[in-house]
């Protein structure tokens, strides 16, 4: 940087010296009198040789010319002395000021985006709403509460064995997806184990569908919103080219076309701003649901051996906390009609 400043100072000195020399040459040319023209004559005249005298010195020049010489010398000295103060260590190079770039007003740009900004804005609001709803609905205590798992483990370790009625009361105390599936299993206690497993499978599918219900909208928003933005951009491009083609002669077509294009791209930008967070939220919630359902299946499958021992023995009425014995077939009906009786 210091070498560059030195080179700049030398260039300025050379330019100042050249300016002073040009000024002095102009003054000298003004000081010389014009040479008279002589007409040729028939008689031969002897012309004495006159030496080429140099230009008169500034002291021999008239008053106005003398002042011009002094002014030129003074300007040359000032020009030669001025750069010396800029060559110091603390001299800062002067840079041209950059032009001011206008800032983008996002709100004004959104209003100029066109009609397609309305559905994109609506989709953005719904994405935020459903995102918060699923964030609250997929909390652990809404799917598989730790208190429910702890209570089921305590009931299974009792000396008298697993009590379906106590498990049903525990499910009512901690309502959740796991509690709904477990209640469907308890309603089938006393039936064959295959029916209990079928009831658990059907209840699990219902709960999974309920958990995935609002996540589907986030997936829809991630897929549809960019298409809405692209549609708005195509519409804006058509409008921009139409306006540009109908401008009067002499108008700035390039500026008008550039303004129309960057305005048309607003809808695509807005659509991507909505679709990217929606896609991220949808994948995140789907992962949480799959993880929760896997833990739920692992926990409930461990209760099947506890319920298997009630098969064919009794059917507890868990809702009314009563035990319904299996149906007893009368002995007379089992042995058929008595002998000697008419059918």
NORHU-V432441 format. One line per field, one symbol per residue. ss: DSSP state (~ for helix, > for strand, _ for the rest). phi: phi as a letter, one per 20 degrees, with the letter a starting at -180 (. if undefined). psi: psi as a letter, one per 20 degrees, with the letter a starting at -180 (. if undefined). A space follows every 10 residues. Layout:
ss=???
phi=???
psi=???
//
This chain:
ss=_~~~~~~~~~ ~~~~~~~~~~ ~~~~~~~~~~ ~_________ __________ _______~~~ __~~~~~~~~ ~~~~~~~~~~ ~~~~~~____ __________ _____~~~~~ ~____~~~~~ ~~~~~~~~~~ ~~~~~~~__~ ~~~__~~~~~ ~~~~~~____ ___~~~~~~~ ~~~___~~~~ ~~~~~~____ __~~~~~~~~ ~~~~~~~~~~ ~~__~~~~~~ ~~~~~~~~~~ ~~~~~~~~~~ ~~~~~_____ __~~~~~~~~ ~~~~~~~~~~ ~~~~~~~~~~ ~~~~~~~~~~ ~~~~~~~~~~ ~__~~~~~__ ___>>>>___ _>>>>_____ ~~~~~_____ ___
phi=.fffffffff ffffffffff ffffffffff ffffefedef cfeededffd fffffgfgfe ffffffffff ffffffffff effffeeffe fdfedfffff efeeefffff fefoffffff ffffffffff fffffefdfg fedcffffff ffffffefff nfdfffffff fffcfaffff fffffffdfn egffffffff ffffffffff fegeffffff ffeeffffff ffffffffff fffffdfffn feffffffff ffffffffff fffeffffff ffffffffff ffffffffff ffefffeffe fmebcfeffd lcdefffdef ffffenfffn def
psi=hghhhghhhh ghgghghggg ggghhhgghh hpqqpqppqq rhqpqopqpp qnqrqqqhhi qrgghghhgg hghghghhhh hgihiijrhj ppqpqqpqqp pqqpogghhh hihahihghg gghgghgggh ghghhhikqh iignqhhggg hhhghhjqhi apohghhghh hhhmprghhg ghhhghijpi rqhhhghghg gghhhghhhh higihhhhgg hhhhghhggh ghggghgggg hgghijqqpi qnhggggggh ghhhighggg ghhhhghggg gghghhghgg gghghgghgh hiighhihij pigrnpnhhj lrpoqqpppq hghhiaqqqj qq.
//
